[in-house]
Amino acid sequence: MEDILTADEAQLLLRLKGGDALAFGLIYDRYKDRLGHSLLHLLKSDILVEEVLQDVFLKIWEQRASIDPTRSFKAYLYRIAENRVYDFFRKAAKERGILQEIIAANSELYTHVEEALLRKENSELLNDVLARLPYQRKRIFVACKLEGKSYKEVAEEFGISTTTVNDHIQKAMQYLKANIHRIPAGQFMFLVSVFLLKK
């Protein structure tokens, strides 16, 4: 008993691989709080977090024979969690009310997705989301957020006041937040999974 309590992670994983339930319990205790904290950032629900944690560690137990003690268990664990969260958000994308509630309650997640969308490599994806914006508002948004121009520069370019520029930007951001569900599920979950794995 004392040996397993002082075992390092590789030894615990080797025991788990062989079906040792005590080793499994120790691994669970080691990671449940950290993973649960990351999941709570995304799901904003203790009940959903508990459900996902149960699913993830059940998967770990069921697939214990495939565990490689020489590789990062954290990466393996979070990849399983990422897939489970992907399934949840894919379902939520079909039930827009659920997805909107999650995003509305999770400003950190929204900010992360917003920042990822604004990167140049994702400009095509952002354009898809902004496609229904009024033409002028989209141009102002692109000039400020993608081209990095100041409100003063954009105001001079478009012959409007900086107050009007700010109004267009604020309304565009409100639209982006309200319509983030338009991002295809796979691409949205790519952004979400990066957020999860940062934790």
N, C-alpha and C positions, 0 to 999 in steps of 0.2 A: 504493500500500500504506500509506504513512504517513498519507494523508488519512483512510482508514477507521479507522485505529487511534486517531486523535484526534477522530473524529466523535462528536457528542453522540447521545443515545438516539433522538431524533426522526429524525436523519439515518440512523442504523443501521436503524431500522424502515422508513424509506422504501426503503432498499436491499434490506432483507429482503423487503418487499412486491414488489419487482421480481425476486426470485429470486436474490439475492446470497448464496451459500453462506457466504462469509467473514463477512458481517454476521450471519448466523444463528449461526455459531459464537461470535461475540463476545457476542451476546445470551445465548446458552446459558451461556457462562462467567460472565456477569454475574449471572445469576439462579439457577443450579443449586444453589449452596450454601445460599442463603437459603430457597429453596423446599424443598430436601432436608431442611433442619433442621426446618421446619414439619411436613413429612410424617413425619419420624422420630418426632416427638412423638406423632403419631397411630398410626402403624403398628408402631412398635417393631421394625422389621425392615429391615436395610440392603438385603436382596434385594427386598422389596416396594417400598421407596423407589426403588430403581434402576428397577424395572419401571414404576412410576407416572411417574417423571421421563421415561423414554423415551417412554411413551405421550403425555404432555403435550406434549413438544417435537416429537414426530412430528405431533401435531395442529396445533401452531403452524406447522410447515413446510407441511403440507397446506393450511392455511387462510390462508397468508400473504397472498394477494391481498385478503383481507377486512380486514386490519389497518389501523386508522386511527392514523397516527402522531401525531395531535393529541390522542388520548385516552390515559388511563393504561394503559400496557402491563402494569404490575404487576397491576392489577385484572383485566384480561383474562386474564392468565396464571393467576392464582389461581382465577378462575372455572372455567377448564378443569380445573385440579387438583381443585377442589371436586367437579366432576361425576365425575371419575375415582374419587375417594375415595368418593363416594356410591355408585357402582357396586360398589366393593369391599365397603363395609359392607352394602349391600343383599344381596350374596351371603353375607356373613358372618352376617347376621341369620337366614338359612336354615340356616346351619351354626353353631349356638349355641356350640359348643366354641371355634370361632375367635374369635367376638365376645367371649366370656368371657375368653379368654386376653389379648386386646388390652386390655380394660378392667382386668383384674387387673394387668397389667404397666404400666398407664398411670394412675397416681394423679392426675396433673394433668388428664388428660382427664375422669376420673371426677368430680373435684372441680368442674370447669367445668360438666359436664352436671348435676350435683347442684345447683349454685347456680342454674342456669337453670331447673331444675324447680321450685325453691322460690320463684321470683318469682310474684307474685299472678296475672299473666296466664296462667301455665301451671298453675294449681291444678287445672284439670279433667284435664289430662294426668297430673299427679302422682296425683290420686285414682284414675285408671285403674291406675297402677302399684301403688298401695297397697291396691287393692280386696280383696286376699286376706289382709291383715293382720288379726289379732284386733281386734275392735271397740274394746276399751279402748286397745290399743296405737296404733291409728290416731288416736283422739281425743287421746291424749297427744302424739303426733307433731305433729298439726295445731296443737295449742295452743302447743307450744314453737317449732316451725319456721316455721309460717305466721302465727300470731297474735303471735309474738314474746314470749310470756310466759316468765318465769324458771322454773327448776326448782322453786324454793320456792313460787311462785304456783300452779303446776300441782299440786304435792304437796298444798297446802292445799285446792285446788278439788276434787281427786279423793279426798282423805282417805288419802293414801299418803305414804311417805317420799320424800325427794329421791333416795335411792339407787335406789328402785324406778322413779322417773321416768327416771333415767339409764339403768337397765337396759333399759327399754322403748325409749328413744331409740336406744341402741346396737344393739339387735336389729332395730329398724325400719331403721336405716341399713345394716346388714348385708343385710337383705332387699332394700332398694333397690338396692344394688350388685349383688346376685346376680340381680336381675330387671329390670335396666335394659333388657334386650333386649325387654321387653314393649312398650316405646315403639314406636309405628308407625314403620316405616323412614324415611318422609319427614320426620317430626318429629324423630326422632333425628338424622338427617343435617343438619337445620337447625341444631341445637345444635352438632354437630360442625363444620359449615362455619364458624360464627361463631368457634369456637375456632381453626380453621385460618387464617382471615382476620385474626385479631388479631395473628398473628406478623409 
